[in-house]
């Protein structure tokens, strides 16, 4: 490929956009208290918030896989009235302010909500301000990432293998479990990783629906917020650095899928 001269009208804004994205991350690294980093990472509050974040993000991802993969298959393989509307509704959490999502969850699953009252009266289950509530809030905002990724993988998969399995007498369930899932496994994995990363970084819906109780609902983003509010900038930077490291790890894991272009 021959190299071409880049017009300044494109080069300058491109460099500006790159700096706009990189400079805040560089500022975070510059302000990190490296001399006390290890001691701060050993603090019980940090370990507690990190363990809770990893646990809830993993459970939320598992919930999204159970619900999202069949939903993506339905959108990709079945034609039904209102499919466009369903797809639009699935993407709403992507553009909905997370705090609004938290309020919506309260109105639906709170003790006086549409479903929450019945859950409380029938089973004694109350989700708001609990660890389970954190999982629900994270799954609500992360599910669209999984559905979109898996639906795209299903649409790009070769349907001839599924058709061949059907002609051999395989049921739709057998075809789905033995043919479709192996075909789209990379897409499911990529969607699951994105889903997990989004759940790990969730803030607005979590603090609104589940609160900010250390050891119960205080995840890493909430711990960053509380530490910053208390005036401990160095502590907030250390917590932010952990989330940054996780984000970089996610990008490294997906580089072969998204960043393979020269």
C-alpha positions as CSV (number, residue, x, y, z in Angstrom):
1,X,0.0,0.0,0.0
2,X,1.5,3.3,-1.1
3,X,1.6,6.1,1.5
4,X,-0.4,9.1,0.8
5,X,0.1,12.6,2.2
6,X,-2.6,13.4,4.8
7,X,-4.3,16.7,4.3
8,X,-3.7,19.1,7.2
9,X,-7.5,19.7,7.4
10,X,-7.9,16.0,8.4
11,X,-4.6,15.5,10.3
12,X,-5.0,18.3,12.7
13,X,-8.5,17.4,13.9
14,X,-7.5,13.8,14.1
15,X,-4.6,14.6,16.4
16,X,-6.8,16.8,18.4
17,X,-9.4,14.0,18.8
18,X,-6.6,11.6,19.9
19,X,-5.3,14.1,22.5
20,X,-8.8,14.7,23.7
21,X,-9.1,11.0,24.6
22,X,-5.6,10.4,25.8
23,X,-4.8,13.4,27.9
24,X,-7.3,12.7,30.7
25,X,-5.9,9.1,31.0
26,X,-2.4,10.6,31.1
27,X,-3.5,13.0,33.8
28,X,-4.8,10.1,35.8
29,X,-1.5,8.3,35.5
30,X,0.4,11.5,36.3
31,X,-1.6,12.1,39.5
32,X,-1.3,8.5,40.7
33,X,0.4,8.3,44.1
34,X,2.9,5.7,43.1
35,X,4.8,5.7,46.3
36,X,1.8,4.7,48.4
37,X,0.0,2.8,45.7
38,X,0.6,-0.7,47.1
39,X,-0.4,0.3,50.7
40,X,-3.6,1.9,49.4
41,X,-4.5,-1.2,47.4
42,X,-4.2,-3.3,50.6
43,X,-6.8,-1.2,52.4
44,X,-9.8,-3.2,53.4
45,X,-12.3,-0.8,51.8
46,X,-10.6,-1.1,48.4
47,X,-10.5,-4.9,48.6
48,X,-14.1,-5.0,49.7
49,X,-15.3,-2.8,46.9
50,X,-13.2,-4.7,44.3
51,X,-14.5,-8.1,45.5
52,X,-18.1,-6.9,45.4
53,X,-17.6,-5.4,41.9
54,X,-16.2,-8.5,40.5
55,X,-18.9,-10.7,42.0
56,X,-21.8,-8.5,40.9
57,X,-20.4,-7.9,37.5
58,X,-19.9,-11.6,36.9
59,X,-23.4,-12.5,38.2
60,X,-24.9,-9.7,36.0
61,X,-23.1,-11.1,33.0
62,X,-24.3,-14.6,33.7
63,X,-27.9,-13.2,34.0
64,X,-27.4,-11.4,30.7
65,X,-26.2,-14.5,29.0
66,X,-29.2,-16.5,30.1
67,X,-31.6,-13.9,28.9
68,X,-29.7,-12.2,26.1
69,X,-28.6,-15.1,23.9
70,X,-32.1,-16.4,23.4
71,X,-33.3,-12.9,22.8
72,X,-30.6,-12.2,20.2
73,X,-31.5,-15.5,18.5
74,X,-35.1,-14.5,18.4
75,X,-34.3,-11.2,16.8
76,X,-31.9,-12.7,14.2
77,X,-33.7,-15.9,13.3
78,X,-37.5,-15.3,13.8
79,X,-39.7,-12.9,11.9
80,X,-42.6,-11.6,14.0
81,X,-44.7,-8.5,14.1
82,X,-43.1,-5.7,16.1
83,X,-39.6,-7.0,15.8
84,X,-38.3,-3.5,15.0
85,X,-40.0,-2.1,18.1
86,X,-38.5,-4.9,20.3
87,X,-35.1,-4.1,18.9
88,X,-35.6,-0.4,19.6
89,X,-36.7,-1.2,23.2
90,X,-33.7,-3.3,23.8
91,X,-31.4,-0.5,22.9
92,X,-33.1,2.1,25.1
93,X,-30.8,1.4,28.1
94,X,-27.9,2.4,25.8
95,X,-29.1,6.0,25.5
96,X,-31.1,6.3,28.7
97,X,-29.4,8.2,31.5
98,X,-28.4,5.5,34.1
99,X,-30.0,7.5,36.9
100,X,-33.3,7.4,35.0
101,X,-32.8,3.6,34.6
102,X,-32.4,3.3,38.4
103,X,-35.6,5.2,39.0
104,X,-37.4,3.0,36.4
105,X,-36.1,-0.1,38.2
106,X,-37.4,1.3,41.5
107,X,-40.8,1.9,40.0
108,X,-40.9,-1.6,38.6
109,X,-39.1,-3.7,41.3
110,X,-39.4,-1.6,44.4
111,X,-41.7,-2.6,47.2
112,X,-44.5,-0.4,45.7
113,X,-43.5,-1.1,42.1
114,X,-45.3,-2.9,39.4
115,X,-43.7,-6.2,40.1
116,X,-41.8,-5.5,43.3
117,X,-44.9,-5.4,45.5
118,X,-45.9,-8.9,44.4
119,X,-42.4,-10.3,44.9
120,X,-42.3,-8.9,48.4
121,X,-45.8,-10.1,49.4
122,X,-45.5,-13.5,47.7
123,X,-41.9,-14.5,48.2
124,X,-40.6,-11.9,50.7
125,X,-38.1,-10.8,48.1
126,X,-37.0,-7.1,48.1
127,X,-34.4,-6.1,45.6
128,X,-33.7,-2.4,46.2
129,X,-30.7,-1.6,48.4
130,X,-29.4,-5.2,48.3
131,X,-26.5,-6.9,46.6
132,X,-29.1,-8.6,44.3
133,X,-30.3,-5.1,43.4
134,X,-26.8,-4.2,42.3
135,X,-26.8,-7.3,40.0
136,X,-30.2,-6.3,38.6
137,X,-29.1,-2.7,38.0
138,X,-25.9,-3.8,36.3
139,X,-27.7,-6.4,34.1
140,X,-30.3,-3.8,33.0
141,X,-27.6,-1.4,31.6
142,X,-25.3,-4.2,30.2
143,X,-27.8,-6.5,28.5
144,X,-28.1,-4.4,25.3
145,X,-24.4,-4.8,24.7
146,X,-24.6,-8.6,24.7
147,X,-27.8,-8.7,22.6
148,X,-26.4,-6.4,19.9
149,X,-23.1,-8.4,19.7
150,X,-24.7,-11.8,19.6
151,X,-27.4,-10.7,17.1
152,X,-24.7,-9.4,14.8
153,X,-22.8,-12.6,15.1
154,X,-25.9,-14.6,14.3
155,X,-26.7,-12.5,11.3
156,X,-23.2,-13.0,10.0
157,X,-23.1,-16.7,10.6
158,X,-23.6,-19.1,7.7
159,X,-27.1,-20.5,7.9
160,X,-26.4,-23.4,5.7
161,X,-25.1,-25.5,8.6
162,X,-28.4,-24.9,10.5
163,X,-30.4,-25.8,7.4
164,X,-28.4,-29.0,6.9
165,X,-29.0,-29.9,10.5
166,X,-32.8,-29.3,10.0
167,X,-32.9,-31.5,6.9
168,X,-31.2,-34.3,8.9
169,X,-34.1,-34.2,11.4
170,X,-32.6,-32.1,14.1
171,X,-35.1,-30.0,16.2
172,X,-34.7,-26.3,16.6
173,X,-33.3,-26.8,20.1
174,X,-30.8,-29.4,19.0
175,X,-29.8,-27.2,16.1
176,X,-29.4,-24.2,18.4
177,X,-27.3,-26.0,21.0
178,X,-25.1,-28.1,18.7
179,X,-24.8,-25.9,15.6
180,X,-25.7,-22.3,16.2
181,X,-24.0,-21.8,19.5
182,X,-20.6,-23.2,18.4
183,X,-20.9,-21.0,15.2
184,X,-21.4,-17.8,17.2
185,X,-19.3,-18.6,20.2
186,X,-16.7,-15.9,19.5
187,X,-19.5,-13.3,19.2
188,X,-21.0,-14.5,22.5
189,X,-17.6,-14.3,24.2
190,X,-17.0,-10.8,22.9
191,X,-20.5,-9.7,23.9
192,X,-20.0,-11.3,27.3
193,X,-16.8,-9.4,27.9
194,X,-18.3,-6.1,26.9
195,X,-21.3,-6.8,29.1
196,X,-19.0,-7.6,32.1
197,X,-17.0,-4.4,31.5
198,X,-20.1,-2.3,31.3
199,X,-21.5,-3.9,34.5
200,X,-18.2,-3.3,36.3
201,X,-18.3,0.4,35.5
202,X,-22.0,1.0,36.2
203,X,-22.7,3.9,38.6
204,X,-26.0,5.8,38.1
205,X,-28.5,3.0,38.1
206,X,-26.7,1.2,40.9
207,X,-26.6,4.1,43.3
208,X,-30.3,5.0,42.6
209,X,-31.7,1.5,42.8
210,X,-29.3,-0.2,45.3
211,X,-27.8,2.6,47.2
212,X,-24.2,3.0,48.4
213,X,-23.6,0.7,51.4
214,X,-20.1,-0.5,52.0
215,X,-19.8,-4.3,51.7
216,X,-23.4,-4.6,50.4
217,X,-23.9,-2.3,47.4
218,X,-20.8,-0.2,47.2
219,X,-19.0,-1.2,44.0
220,X,-15.8,0.4,42.7
221,X,-17.4,3.3,40.8
222,X,-19.4,4.2,43.9
223,X,-16.3,3.9,46.1
224,X,-14.5,6.3,43.7
225,X,-17.4,8.8,44.1
226,X,-17.5,8.5,47.9
227,X,-13.7,8.8,48.2
228,X,-13.7,11.9,46.0
229,X,-16.6,13.4,48.0
230,X,-14.7,12.9,51.2
231,X,-11.7,14.9,49.9
232,X,-9.3,12.0,49.4
233,X,-8.2,12.7,45.8
234,X,-5.3,10.2,46.0
235,X,-7.7,7.4,47.1
236,X,-10.1,8.2,44.3
237,X,-7.2,8.1,41.8
238,X,-6.1,4.7,43.0
239,X,-9.6,3.3,42.7
240,X,-9.9,4.8,39.2
241,X,-6.6,3.3,38.2
242,X,-7.9,-0.1,39.0
243,X,-10.9,0.4,36.7
244,X,-8.6,1.8,34.0
245,X,-6.4,-1.3,34.2
246,X,-9.5,-3.5,33.8
247,X,-10.6,-1.4,30.8
248,X,-7.2,-1.8,29.1
249,X,-7.2,-5.5,29.8
250,X,-10.6,-5.8,28.1
251,X,-9.4,-3.9,25.0
252,X,-6.3,-6.2,24.9
253,X,-8.5,-9.2,25.1
254,X,-10.6,-8.0,22.1
255,X,-7.8,-6.5,20.1
256,X,-7.8,-9.5,17.6
257,X,-11.5,-9.0,17.0
258,X,-11.8,-5.2,16.7
259,X,-8.3,-3.8,16.3
260,X,-6.8,-6.1,13.7
261,X,-7.0,-3.5,10.9
262,X,-3.6,-2.1,9.9
